[in-house]
Amino acid sequence: MTDLTCFKAYDIRGEIDVNIDEGIAYRIGRAAAQHLCAKSVVIGCDARATSPAFAAAASKGARDAGADVVHIGMAGTEEMYWAVTEFGACAGIEVTASHNPIHYNGMKIVKSQSQPLEDVGDFQAIKALASSQAWSDVTDVGRELERSEAARQAYVERVLRFVNLPALRPLKIVVNSGNGAAGPSFDAIAERLGGGGAPLEFVRVHHTPDATFPNGIPNPLLPENHAATADVVLSEGADFGVAFDGDFDRCFFFDEAGQFVPGEYVVGLLGSIFLEKEVGAKIVHDPRVIWNTQDIVAGKGGVAVQSKTGHAFIKQTMRAREAVYGGEMSAHHYFRDFAYCDSGMIPWLLVAELVSRSGRSLGDWVKDRYAAYPSSGEINFTVEDAPQALEAVLSAYRADALSLDETDGVSLAFADWRFNLRCSNTEPLVRLNVEGKGNADALGAHVSAIADLLGGTRA
């Protein structure tokens, strides 16, 4: 049995022709369908050069396991999520490497009702089956069903339910698709908005899908990629900008001044929007940077619920607590009424409605939050021994901490500041987040002191 090294902590990704290829895609598609006893599997793919062939291979594998395959063509991960729910499919596969380098590809898999795979019971079982190729005998091969147009129509209808079209006022919005899969899906949404009389003007940047990624891999989180969106916001005098990653399950915001809006503040803002709509609702957040979100949720009469970082954990917590919204500082935003899945399109629609209704700019909405709860952002350190480096920091700070939380890594809180340290699942990295209460100048000193204890270098 050959162990497949493309199975990572949360999904499947690998270097093309090194640890992932069409043959492996076939095995994964067949293993997923067989393990989940799937009668139907939705399959979509991103804009990478190898994605259509990998999707075809996964489709053949699923059909050889006896499942019908519902093809939705080039689509975002969230379109696959919604198609699984919309069509009542038993499983879904999106062929994507999102923001990974150009010579990578991978897959994201869900089961019925767009639920994430359980790690041991599903994900590891699919890995073992794909590795061993212990295929069950199948009497009938599954059918191929082309549903790309129907899937996109259903998806557009669903995301537009999150916004009140008559509330929208004239706005100019910069949209950077990064030459990934977002462009056609965005156009379908924009067309429906225009047909409904929404007075929105869009400035499209790097909009056409292009497998060569002529403007770089679409990863808007990287500071060196901010100017591609920010400069256009400024030159066009836009109300705000939004940029997507390769499979557009994440979106990143820029205010009217071209300033990047860190994800932790977007979580608080979206939480506030939902609490205006649903008083007393539950809002799920990850444990890395929490004070801003908790303060907003408490002030709006909601219930803040902390979850371990990662889409499977957030979705599980949201389902268990029936939360209306969940967000991570990494720009993943999850919605109860979107099958508890993440979407990169719903957030900008909500922000457009907020700015329209309030008459306040995006920058105005978040500037006070920056001052009240400053954040360092996530800083990565390359170290020789991550657990040892983490323990060195804890030994220095543990005794003076007011609280210690181990939901994800370790968080220590003090009277006016707090930090979270997490070891990477796949690399010799320690990830640090520091937040404070009203004293942004102090954050740098805290970061420096912790960096000295960690050793290593900033990644």
Secondary structure by P-SEA (a helix, b strand, c coil): ccccccccccbbbbcccccccaaaaaaaaaaaaaaacccbbbbbbccccaaaaaaaaaaaaaaaabbbbbccccccaaaaaaaaaaacccbbbbbcccccccccccccccccccccccccccaaaaaaaaaacccccccbbbbbbbcaaaaaaaaaaaaacccccccccbbbbbbbcccccaaaaaaaaaaaaaaacccccccccccccccccccccccccccccccccaaaaaaacccbbbbbcccccbbbbbccccccccaaaaaaaaaaaaaaaccbbbbbbcccccaaaaaaaaaacbbbbbbcccaaaaaaaaaaaccccccccccbbbbccccccccccaaaaaaaaaaaacccccccccaaaaaacccccbbbbbcccaaaaaaaaaaacccccccccccccbbbbcccccbbbbbbccccbbbbbbbbcccccaaaaaaaaaaaaaccccc
